[in-house]
Amino acid sequence: MALIFGSLGNAFGGIESELQEKPVIGVINEDNGSFSNAAFSILAVNANVVFSSTNVTDKQKGLEKLFQEKGVALIVIPKNFTQSIVNGKPGNIEIYWIMRGAGIMDSISSSVVSSILSSINSNISQELIRNSTSINATTVLHPTLRNETTYFKSKELVGMSPERITSILSSQSTFIPIVMMMIIITAGGMVISSMALEKENKTLETLLTLPVKRTSIVAGKIVASALVGLILAAIYMIGLSFYMQSFQVSGETNLAAYGLTLTPQDFLLIGISLFVTLIAALSLCMLLGIFARNYKSAQTLTFPITMLALIPMFIIMFKDFDTLPFVLKVLVFAIPFSHPMMAPRALLFGEYPLVVAGIVYVSLFALITIIVAVRIFRTDRLITGAARKKLFFGRR
């Protein structure tokens, strides 16, 4: 837990310094008017301009430069930008965003650029109020319009900003982590509590004396708890879906319009990932339940499992897996509960190797944990809490 919290602190502690850093951008200014020059000056002061041109045909060259320099956006100020504002019409600004992650922290740089563009808008509004007398109020309040395009994981999303994409993906990725939490807390607590109650009521000894394989006992406990957990999670997810629909705004842009939808094959992979993760969680809970002396002590043993589910949930909310530091990538991948949380977003952009590798890893984790649980069930440690010592008469 200390290692996990230390890693989280190092990852999220630099938010303030990242906000103060100048974003890396490129600018193409085809207009030579006063307003476009003022906009370019504001961009040059508040951002790190690594590419500058006056010809829109250099757009591809600018995008390649920004991909190399890990830039945020290419801003294009077209011809007649100043003249359009002077004539009482909003001037268009084309923005080509380069998005690398869908986490909250991944959108910090784009938010800074949006703030700079808002400053340009305010600066032009002040200039119009000082020097113009016949311009209409709508143009004064909104002198510029943004035409936005976002490049994210080999996808070109026209008319979408990084903030909008992050908002949609966050709302769509909320269900699986919450459902995973409910399954782990409900089913896992059931396994640990049943082990503790059987010890407290002295029924475990009777169960172990019956002519039943220890493997069948372990499998029976895991399968029964998994079925109950899945039923409760399904009921909870149905109720939560109705709750979340009440907050959806009509006419909101959906990623399905850009071909970003989950196919039946994707849902099958998500289901497999969820199932093997549930088996891994329950087998881990069974191992913890072995150490429970009574029902009261069993309540505290669910805390490590709950934390192992909460930590990847918060990490995935704040940072995309692709943009995590290497240490956190290893940590998130090592926690089995994180894989069904990452699966929907990964499958949405065709990252099948990550999902399949996660399913294989969690399956091996569950298999090893079950084998360990079965071996412990075959020893006296389950009843006595320690391995029985062999006594040799006549020897010390």
N, C-alpha and C positions, 0 to 999 in steps of 0.2 A: 504494500500500500504506500509505503514511503517513497519507493522508486516511482510508482505511478504518479503520485501527487507532485514529486519533484520534476518529472518530465513535463507534466501539464503546466507547472509554473514557469518552466523555461520556455515552453512553446507559446503561452499566452501572455507572458510578462512583457513582451515587446510591442504591445498594441499601441501604446502612446508614442513610442519612438517611430513606429511605422506610419502613424498619422502625420508626424512632423516631417517625414521624408518627402521630397518632391517626387511626384509620379513621373515615369518615363513616357513621353508621348512623341508623336510626330505631327507636323503641321504642313498642310498644303494651302497656301493663300493665293488664290487666283485673282482676287479682287485687290485693287490698289487704292481703295477709298479710305476715308478717315475712320469709319467704324471698323472695317476689317483690320486696319493697322493697329487700332486701339486694342482690338481683341487679341491680335498676335502679341502685342506688348504684354498684356496681362498674362497670357499663356507662357511667354518666355520668362517672366519674373517668378511665377508660382509653380512652374513645372520644369522638368529637365527635357528640353527639346533635343532629341538625338537625330531627327530627320526634318529637313525643311526644304520646301520646294514651292514653285509658283505654277506648276503644271500638273493638272489632275491625272495626266497619263503616267505620272510617277507613283501612282497609288500602290501598285503591286510591289514596286521597289521599296516603298515606305513600309508596307506591311512586313516584308521579309526582314527589313532592318529592325523593326520592333519585335519580331519573334526572336531574333538573335539577342537583342538587348533586354529581353523580358519586359517589353513595354506594355502599356495599358491601353492606349487608344491612338488612332490616327484621325486627326481632325481636319476636315476639308472645308474651307471657306470658298464657296463658288463665286463665279463672276456676278456682277450686278448686286452683290450683297448690300453694299452701302446705298446704291441707288434705289433698291427695293424698299429699304427702311425710310429713306427720304420721301418716297412716293406714298408712304402710309401703309405699306405692306410688310409683314414680318420677313426678315431675312433668314434663309435656310442655312443650317450648319449640318454637314454630314459627319457622323461619328462612326468609326469602325472600331468596335471594342474587341480586345483580345482577352478572353476569359480563360483562366487556367483551373479554377476550382469553384465549387458551388457552396462552399461554407460561408458562414457569416464573416470570418476574418479574411476570406479570399476576396471579398468585395470592398475592402477598405480603400485600395488604390483607386478603383473606379468611382467610389463615393467622393474621394478628394477631387478627381477630375470633374465630376458633376458639380461640386461646389465651386470650382473655378469657372465653369461655364455659367453658373448662376451669377457669379460676380460680373462676368461680361454682360450678361443680360441687364443687371442693375446699373452698370456703368453706362450702357447705351441709353437706358431709360432716363437717367439723370441728365445726360447730354441732350436728349430730345426735349426734356422739360425746360432746360435753360435756353435753348436756341430756337425751338420751333413753337409756332403759335397756332398753326392750322392742322397739325397732325391729330388723328383721332386717338381717343383714350385707349382703345384696345391695343393699338400698336405701341403706345407708350408703356403700357403695363407688360406686354409680351412682345418685345421687338424682334425676338429670334424664335425659330422653330428648329427642333432637332429631328433629323432623319437618322435613326440608329440601326446599326447592323452589328451583331455579335458573333464572333468566331469562338466556338467552344467545342473542344474535343472533335475536331475535323468536321463540325457542323456549322453551317452558315445560317444564322437565325435573323432574318430581315425584320425590322420593326421591333426588335426586342433589345432591352438594356440588360446589363448584368444584374442590376438590382431586381428587375422583374423576374428574370430566370431564377435567381436565388430564392425569391419569395415563393414561386410556384413549386420548385423542387423541394423546398423546406416543408411546405404544406403536404406534398405528396409523400415525403419520407418520414412523416411523423407517425403514421399508423404502425409500421412494423416495429420500431423501437418500443412504442408503448405496449403493443401486443406481446412483444418478447418479454418485457418487464412483468406483465401480468401473468404470463405462463410460468416464468421462473419463480416469482414470489408465491403464486398459488400452488403449483404442482411441486416445486422444490420444498416449500414449507410443509406440504403434506407428507413428503417422503421422510424428511428429518423428524417431524412430529410423530409419525407412525413408528419409526425406529425407537424414539425415546419412550413412547407409551408402552410399546411391547417390552422394553427393558424394565420400565417402572412397574408394569402389571405382571411381570414374570411370565408372559406368554411367549416370549422369544425362545426360551429354553424348550418349551413344548413344541414349538414349530420346528426347531432344529433337530428334535428327536424323531420326527415323522419320517417315513421312507420317501422323502422328496429330495430331488437333486438341489444342491445349493444354487446351481445355475438357474433352475426354474423359479426359486424363491426370488432371486435378484431380478430376473426378467419379469416376473409377475408384478413386483412392486413398481418397476419402472414403467411397464406398459399401462398398468392401471392408473398411475399418476399422470402419465402422458395423455391418456384419453380424457380424463377429467379436466386437465389443464387446457387441452385443445378446445373442449366444449365451452368452458368458461371464457376462453380467449375469443372464440367466435361470437358468443353472446355480447361480450364487451365491445368487440370491434363493430358489430352492427349498431349498437347504441352510440358508439363514438362517431361513426360515419354520419348518422343523423345530426349529431351535435355539431360536427365540423361543417356540414352543408348549410347550417343556418348562418355561417359567417362568410360564405362565398358570395361575391358580388356578381350580379348578372352581367353577362357580356365580357367577363374576364377572359383574356387570351389564354388559350390552352396550348401546351406543347404538342398536342396531337395534330394541330394544324401544320406542323413542320415535320411530320412523320415520326415524331418521338413518342411511340406508344409501346406498351408491353404486349408481346404476342402470347398465345397459349403456351408456347415452349418456355417463354420467360417466366410465366406464372408457375409452371411446373418446376423450374429450377429454384424459384423462391420457396415453393412448398417443400422441396427436398432439403434445401438449406435450413429452413425453419424446423423441419422434423429431426434432422440429425443433430442440430444444435439443442433441441429440446431433450433428446436422448443423452447428449453429453452433459447438459445441465443436471438432469435427474441422477445420472450415475455419479456425478461429482457431489450432489446433495446426499446421496446414499453413503458415500465415503465420509462426509461430515457427520451424518447421522450416527455412524458407528461410535463417534466420540461423545455423543450426547448421553449423559447419565440419567437424566429425567426430562420430563416435558418442559420444565421451566428453563433448563439450560439449552434446550433445543431451539428456543426462540432467538437466542443470540447467534446461533450458527448460520442463520440465513443472511446475516449482515454481509459476510464476504461475498456471497453469491450476488446479492443485490448490488453491491458496489462494483463488481466485475461487469454487471449489466449497465449500470449507470455511466461509468467512465467512458466506454466507447461510444455511448449514445451522445454524450456531450462533446466528445472529440469530433465525431462525424458532423454534428451540428455546426461547430465552429470552423472546421477545416475539412476540405476534401481530402480523400486518401492520397490522391496524386500529389498534393501540395504539402503533405506532412513531412517533417524532418525524418531522416532515416531511422532514428531510434524510435520515434513514435510510430512509424510504419510497422516496424517489427513488433512493437508492443500491441498495437491494434490487431495485427494479423494473428498474434499469438493468443489473444483472448477469443475463445470460440464464440462468444455471444455477439461479437461485432459483425460477423459475416452475413447473417440475414438482414442486419441493419443497412449494410452497404450494398446488398444485392440489387434492390430496385433501381437505384441511381446508376449503378454500373451497367445493368442490363439495358437501361434506357439508351445508353450510348454505345452499346455493343461490346462492352468489356467482358466477354465471356471467359477468358482465361482466369481472371481474378475470381469470378464466382465459382468456377469449376475447381480451382485450386483450393478455395475456401471450403467447399463441400468435402473434398478429399481429406483435407487437414482435420476438419471437425469430426469426420467419420473415424479417422485413426485415433483422434483424441478420445472419442466416446468408446471405441473398442478397447483401448488400453485401460481406460478408467473402469470399464465393466470387468475386465480380466482381474484387475487389482481388487475390485469389490468382491468378486467370487472367491478369490484366494483368501481374503480376510474372513469371509463367511465360513471357510473350511477350517479356520483356526479357532482357538479359544479366546482370541483377543476380542471377539464380538461380545462375549458375555463377561469376561473378567476385566476387560480393558487393557490387558497386557498378555504377552505370550506366556504360556504356562512353562515354568521351569522344570526341567527333568531332574529328578532326585536319584542319586546313585548311592545306595546303601554301602557303607564301608569305604566310601571315598569322600574327600572333602571337595 
